[in-house]
């Protein structure tokens, strides 16, 4: 049942804007932080968490958000991607920063809520209390904290106290939390308060069930259903929410009634569960096994465990000792008790395969935790204490591992007469794989980490926020084929003059990304001086030719548009011709003078051209990663397909053009990996 505690608690963004007659420096920082939070929230709505991480770095570097808030958002990004260890490390960093303002206190509350929940879910009850209890005291001392902050933290405290045998204190914490939930829904004009209260009482119910306190759990289960019915009556309630939580309630009731020996009532609750749509989902099948295993209905449980692998994958769970204990061992037992020996044998082999990975993951997690302690605390006494805690956890893990090894040694003796040769062959292959893995894992992880950092840096160099200027609609996107790439785009708005550029560096990977960084910097520097497009490319060529021993080059289209008249001056350096939608509504390739790419030969003089006006004419610039995108049969996307899509699609704005083309390219690839970097920019002057 502990896995049921992984219910996601909705993250509510609190935006604090301090308005007064005269703004102080602190006021200005608060407004900047509020705007930054809104921006990050919008990125989170789009579920673009990699972009969120890049944006957080940029905002923190610019001083628009505090280090505490930056680590809160990093933790959120990792949490939403299922990277709970990384999320925990970021949240630990956040709570170590000094609270210097009301905004910091609000962000601290959010971090404490999430971190205490993470520690509770992983069974670190004392660690969760060490976060939650001081957080409640800080809120009381500062007077800054919402009812939902108090309710969730107190609920986490109660769950921990119950697991640590502090029954009286746990009951007081739960009741106090219930009062704050009530205050929340009574004062909130929306239905959000009821939804939060349902989640809180689910946590409480599960805590009592996990402790086999079934009679007390019934009270909280009934209260959960009452709150769900109240939430159901709200006009703004989420209808998809009802079915899932009604299913969870019925399973909890079935487990509790079964535990009390009330088998008929338990079976009725399970029948009610089967009437929900949730019961037909992967998580629903796995959740149902809490009752089926308790009721010894092993065949039905074994059928449900067919959904386990996909469900664990959807949850983003890595091999761990806890997951083996909570999911794989029950799966083995269900098949064994159901008489399905072959399926039980397969489950046993799977557990053996997971065991080494789980031990490795635990070691890596321990190392990461220790590194975080050194990074965020820096005090010898505190480090020593944390090392002692980690040593205790390592001992606990070693004991579990020993128990598992003994268990499966017995299992393989049992199955030896049927599968000795197959297991021996599998062991040899596995040992060979581990030998290879041991040689390459450290280097691979270091390279992946460095490439991720390089990608973040590279993505931060291209603008991801576009100007909100009357009469201008512009949007661009970049998709590297590898971790880092050589495509680039940029724009610079000076009054009514818009400089925009898009380029493609020869090659891919790290060398191309370094050349891309140089080209991007040069474009912004020269454009900011008000130069003409041809002069900019001429000077860029002279700079990039120097010391270019690798013979790299970049094709580029560079334009200068006058937003008031629509006049476009441009220069093309060996790049694909842009597409323009003329007054007749037809998309055509822009005719241009061919120039050489920049960076190849010294002394080149680039020729400039112009279009009298592009007002009202959508303008698309792209790299050959678009028209040369290949599928598994190595068939290219092609210019004809590109023109056909543009001709037969109605577009709302520049972003819609880009997103439509990205979707069509993905459909064309049909699962094939990208063969080149892909970048597009669309603009329209009205």
N, C-alpha and C positions, 0 to 999 in steps of 0.2 A: 504493500500500500504506500510505501514511501515515495514511489514515483508519482503518486497523485499530487504530491506537494509541489510538483513542477508547473502548476497552473500559472500562467502568465498573469501578473497583476498589471492592470493598465497604467501606463506612464502618463501622468497628467502634468503638462508643462505649465508652470506658473510664471507669468510675465509681469515683472514689477517695473512700472514707469513712475518715476518721481517727478512730479510737476510742481513748480513753485514760481513765484514772480521773477526771481533772479536765480539762475542755475549756477550751483557751485561745481567744482571739479568732480566731486563725488556724484552729483546729479548727472553730469554729462556721461560719466562712466556707466552709471546705471542705465541710462537710455541706450548707450551703445550695446551694453550687455543684453538688454531686452530685444533690440533689433537682431543681434547675433543669434539669440535663442530662437527667435521666430524663423530666421533663415534656416537654422539647423533642423528645426521642427519640420519645415516644409520638405527638406531633403529626406528626413526620416519617413514622412508620409509616402514618398516615392520609393522607399526601401532601398535607396542607393547608399548603402552604409560605407562602402569604400570611399565614395565622394565625401561622405560626412567626416570620415577620419582626416582626409586631406584638408577639408574646410576648417575643421577644429584647429589643426596645426597653424593654418594661416591666421585665423582670428586670434589665437593666443599670442602668436608672434607680433601681431599688430597691436596687442594690448586691448582688444575689444572684449575679451572675456578673461576672467581670472583663471589661474592655474587650477583652482578647485573646480570651477565650472567646466573647464576644458577636459579634465579627467572624468567628470561626470558624463559628458557627452561621449567620450571615448568608450567608457564602460557601457553606455547604452548601445553604441554601435556593435561592440563585440557581443553583448548580451543578445541582441536581436538576431545575430548570425549564429547563435548557439555556441559561441566560444566563451564558455562560462569561466574558465580559468583566467583568460585574458581580461574578461570583464571584472573579475574579482580583484586582480592586481591594480587595475585602473581605479576602482572604487576605493581600495586601500590607500592609494596615493592621495585621492581626493580628501579623505577624512583626516589626513595628517596635516593639511594646510590650515593656517590660522583663519578663523572667521573674522573678516574685517568690516563687513557691511550687512545690512538686512538682506540684500540679494544673496550674499554668500551663505547666510543662515538658511534661507529657503532652499538653496542648492544642496547644502549640507544635509538638510532633512531628507531630500530625495535620495541622496547617496546612501545615507544610513538605512533607509527603508529597504533599498534594493540589496545592499551588502548583507544586512542581517538576514534577509530572506535567502540569499544564496548560501550562506553558512548554515542556515537552518535546514535547507533542502539536502545539503551534503552530510548532515548529521553532526556538524560541529556546533553543538548547542551552547557550550561555554563561550566559544568565539562569537557566536551570534549575540549572546547576552552582553559581551564586552563592547559591542557596537551599539546595540539598541538602547540599553539602559542609560549610558551617558548622553545619547541623542535626546532622549526624553527629558533629561535634566537640563540640557542646554536650551531646549524649546521652552521649558518652564521658566528658566532664568531670563531668557531674552524676551519672552512674550510673543515670539514669532514662530508660528506653527499652526497648520490647519487641523481641523478635526480628523481629516483622512490621514495626515501625518501621524497623529497620536494613535488613531485606531489601528493602523497597519503595524506600527512599531510595538504597540501593546499586545497585539495578537501574536506577533513573532515571539515576544517575551513569554507569553503564556504557553505557547507550544514548546519552547525550550524548557521552561520550568516544569511542565508536565513530564517531559522526557527525562528530566533530572530528578524526578520524585518529589518535587515541591508542589504538592497538590493544592494546598490552600492558596499559596501565592499565585499559582496558575489560574485558579478559579477567579480570584480578584482581578487579575490582569484581563481575562476574557470579558468579565462583566464591565469593567471600565472601558474596554475597547468597544463593547456593544453600545455603551452610552455615547461615545464619540461618533460611531456610525449613525446613531439615531439623530444626533445634532446635525450631522452632515446632510442626511436626506431631508430633514425638516427645513433646513436653511437654503438648500439648493433648489433652484427653480427647474432644473433638469432631472432626468432619471438616473444620472450618473451615480448619485449617492446610494441608491438601491443596488445598483450593479456592484459597487465596491463592497457593500455590506454582504451580498451573497458570497462573494469570493472570500471575505473574512470568515464567515461562518462555515464555509466549506473547509478552510484550513483548520478551524477549531474542531469540527466533526472528525476530520481525519486524524488529528492528534490523539483524540480519545480512542478511536478505533485502533490506531497503531499500538496503543498501550493496553489494548484488550479491555478497555473500560466501556463496554458496549451499552450499558444502561444509561450512562451519562451522555454517550454519543447520540442516543435517540433524541434527547432534548434539543441538541444543536442541529441535528438533521431536520427535525420538524420546524425549527426556527428558520433554517435555510429555505425550506419549501414555502414558508409563509412570506419571507422576503421576496422570493422569486415571483410569487403570485402578485405581490404588491407592485413589483417592477413590471410585470406583464401588463398591468392596467395603465401604465404611463403611456401617453400618446407618442413620445419620442423614443421609446424603448427599442432595442435591437431585436427583431423577431428571431434571427438565427441563434440568438443567445439562449432562448427559452429551452429549445429541444435538447441542446447539449447538457445544460445544467440540470434539467429534469432527469436526464439519463444518469448523470453522476449521483444525484440524490437517491434515485431508486437503487443503484448498486451499493451505495453506502448503507442504505436501510437494509438491503438483503444481507450484507455482511454482518451488520450489527444483530439482526434478528437471528441469523444462523448461529452467531456466537452466543446468544442467549438461549439457544436450544429451541427457538420458535421456528421450526423448519417450514411449516405451512405458510406462515406469514412471510418468511424469507423467499419462498418460491413465488408467492404472489408479487412481491416487490420485483423479483427478477422478470416475471412476465410483463410487468408494467415497463421495465427497462427495454424489453425487446420491442415494444410498440414505438419507441423513439427512433428517429433517423440516425441519431448518434450511435446507436447499437450496431449499425451497419458499417461504421467507419473503422479504420485500423486502430486508432486509440480506443474506440468503444469496445472492440473485440478484446484488446489486451486488458482494459479496465474490468470487463466482465469476468475475467478469470479470477479476480480477487474473491468473488462469490463462488464460482464453479469449483475452484480448488478447495475452498473451505467446506463445500457441500459434497465433496468427493465425486463430482460429476466430471471425471477425468477425460472421457472421450470428447465431450463438448469443449473442454479446456484445450485439449490437444488440437482440435480443429481450429480454435481461435489463434493458437500460437503460430499458425501458418502465416499470419499477418505480422509477426514480430519483427523480422528483419527489415521490412519496408518501413514499419512504424519507427523503429529505432533510427533508421536513416533519416526519416522526415524530421525527427526530433533533434538530429545532429549529434547523437551520442557516440562517443568514442569508446573503444574497449576499456573497461575498468573493472576492478574487483567488485565494486558495488553493482555494476550492471550484470556481471556474471551471476552474482548472488541473487539479485532481484528478478532477473528475467530468464537467464539461460538454465539455471538449476531447476526452477519450477517447470520450464518447458521440458527438460529431461524427465522430471518426475511425472508430469502429466502423460507423456507418451509411454513411459515405463508402466505406470499404473493402468493405462488403457490397453496394455498388451501389445503395443506397437513397438516391438523390439528394434526393428530396422530404423524407425524414426528416432528412437531413443539413442541408438548407436550413432546416428548422424549428429544428434545434438551433443553427444559426448565428444565426438571428434571436433565439433565446432568450438566447444568450450576449451579444449586443449589448444586449438589454434589461437583463441582469444587470450589465453592465459599469459603468454609471453608478452604480447602487446600491452596487456593491462599492467603488467609489472613495470614495463618500460615507461608507459605513460605516467605511472605513479612516481617513478624516479624523476622523470622530467618535470612533473608538477611540483615535487618537493624542491628541486633545484630552482625552478622559477619563483617559488614562494620565498625561498631564502634570498634570492637576488633582489626581490621586491623589498624585503625587510631592510637589506643594506642600503637600497636606494632611497627609501622613503623615511627611514627612521634615523639611522646613523648614530645611534647611541649604543655603546657597548653593552650596557646592562640589558637594554631592550632586545638587542640582537641575541644575547645569551639566552634570554627567556624564550624567544621564538625558536631558537635552535633546540632547546629542550622540548618544546611542544612538537616540533617536527620529528625529533627522535622518537617521541612517544607514538606519533602517528605511524612512523616507519615500523616500529615494533608491532603495532596493531596490524598493519598491512602484512608483515612477515608471518604473523600468526594465522591470518586468513589464508595466505598463500600456502602455508604448511598444511592447513586443514583441507584445502582444495586438492593439493597434490596427493595427500593420503586417500581422499575420496576417489579420485580418478585412477589411482593405482589399483584400488579395489575393483572399479568398474571395468578396467581393461583386463584384469584377470578373468572377470565374468564373461567378457566377450572374446577372449583370446582364441577359443576353439573355433570361432567363426570368421575371425578377421585378422589373424596374426600377420599373414603375409601382406595384406593391404595396408595395415598400420605401419609395418616396417618400411614399406616403400614410401608411404606418405611422410614418415619421420625423416627418411634420408633426403627427400626433396625439401622438406621444411628446414632441415639443418643446413642444407646447402644454401637455401634462400637467406637464412639468418646470417650465415657467414658473409655472404655478399652484402647484405643489408648493413651489417656492423661496420663494414669497410667504408660504406658510402654515406651513411645517415648523417654523420656530423658535418661533412662537407656540404651535403645537399641542403641541410637545414640552414647552414650559414649563408650559402648562395641565395636560397629562397628569401631569407630575411633581408639580405642586402638588395636583392632585386625589388622587393616590396617597398623598401625605403626609397630606392631610385625611382620607382614608378610614382610614389606619392610626391616626390620632389618634382618630377617631370610634369605630373598633372597639375601641380600648383602653379606651374609657369604659364599655363594657358588659361585665359579668363573663363570662369564658369558662371559669372553673373553678367547679364547683358543690360545695356542702358535702357532706362525707361524714358525715352525721348519722344516727344510728340512728332509724328510723321516718320518714325523709323521703327521698323520691325526686323530684328536680326537674331539669329540663333545658330549655334555651331556645336559639333560633337566630334570627339576623337575616340577611336577604338584601336589600341595597339594589337598587333597580331601576336606579340610575345609579351613578357612582363613589362618591357619597356620598348618604345618604338621611335621612329624617326619622323613621323608626321607632325605638323605644327599648324596652328592658326593663331591669329591675334587681331586685335583692333585697337584703335586709339581715336577717341572723339575729342576734337579741339574746336569748341564753338559749334559752328554748323558744318565743319569739315570732318569727315569720317575716313580715316585710314583703315584699310582692312587687308589682310594677307593670309594666304593659305599655301603651305608648301609640303614637299615630300623629299626627305633625304634618301640618298641611295643606300640600299641595304636595310637591315633591321637589327634589333637588339641594342645592346649597350653602346657600341660605337656610333650607331645612328642617333641614339638619344643624346649623346654628348654634342654631336654636330648640330642637332636640332636646338639644343640649349643655346649654342653660340648664335645661330641664326635668329632665334626669337629675341635674344637680348639686343642684337644689332638692329633689328626692325624697329623695336620700341624706341631705342635711343635716337635713331636717325629720323623717324617719323615725328618725334616730339620736337625736332628742330624745324619742322615745317617744310621739309624738302619735297621735291616732286618725285613721283614713283620711279622714274628712270634713274634719277640721281641716287635714290636710296639703294636700288639694286646694283648700280655701278660701284658704290662704296662698299656694299656688303660683299660683292665679288672680290674686291681688292683685299678686304680683311680676311676672308675665308681661304683665299688662295695661299696666303702665307703659311708656311710650315705644314701644308696639307700633304704629308708624305703618303697617306693612305689613299689619296686620289678620290676622296669623297666629294660629292656635289649635292646640290639641292635644287629641284625645280620649284618655281614659285610664281603665283599670280598675286600682284599687288595693285590695289586700286585706291583712288582718292575720290570720294563722292561729296558733292556739294548738296547738303540736305535742302537748301532753299530753292535751288534751281534744278536739281536732279542731274547736273552735269557730272560725267564720270571720266576721269583721267586714269589710265591704267598702263601697266607694263607687264608683259608675260615673259618669264625666263624658263622656256622649255616645258611649261606645264600644260596639263590637259585644258582644252578650251572650255570656259564656263558655259552654262546654259542660261538663256534669257527668254522670258515669255513676252513676245512683242505685243503691239496694240491689237493685233488681230486675234490674240489669244493662243498663238502657236508657239511651242517651245522650239528654239533653234540654238545651234552652237555659235558662239560669238567668233567672228572671223578676226584673226590676229596675225601680226607679223611674227614669224618664228625667231626667237632669241635663244641663245645657248643657256643652259643651266648655270647657276652661280657657283663659284668655287672651282671651276675646271681650268680656266686659262686667265692669266693676268692681262690687264690692259683692255678688257672688254668694255665697250660703250653700248648701253642698252637703249633701244628705241621706245619712245612713248607714244601711245595712241589715245583716242578719246571717243566717247559716245555723247552726243549732244544732251540727251536726257534719258534717264532710266526711271523716271517717275511712274509709279503704278505698274512697273514691270518687275515681277519676281526674278531674282538673280541668284543662280546656284553655282558655287565653286566647290570642287571636290578633288580628291586624289584618286589614283587608278585602283585603289583598293575597292572602289565602288564598281566601276564597269568591268574590272578584271577579276571580281570575286568568283571563286570556283566552287562547284559542288563535288561530290564524291567521284563523279565521272569526269572531272576536270573540264566541265563545260563552264564557260565564262558568262557572267551576268550580261555583258554586252551593251553597246550604245543603243541598239534598237529597242531592247527591253526597257532601258532607262527612259527613252523618249516616250514609249508607249504608256508606261506607268504615269509619267507626268501629264501626258495628254488626256488620259482617261480618269484622272483623279481630281476631285475638288478639294482644295486645301483652304483651311481656315486662316493659317498664319505660317510664318517661317518655321516655327517649331513643328507644326503638323507636317510640313514638307519633309523635314529631316527624319521624323519618327516613322513616317510612312515608308520612306526609302530604306531605313534601317530594318524595318519589319520585312520588307520584300527581299532584301539581301539575305536575311536570316532564313527566310523560307526557301530561297534558291540554294543556299549552302546545304540545307537538309541534313544537318548534323556534322558536316565536314568542318575541320578546323580552318580558321581564317588563314589565307595564304599571303596576306599583305595587310599593313596598317590601313585603316579606313578613316578618313576625315571628311566632313562636309560642313559647308557654311551657306546659309541662305539669308538674303536680305531683301527688303522692299522699302522703297521711299515713296511716301504718299503725300 
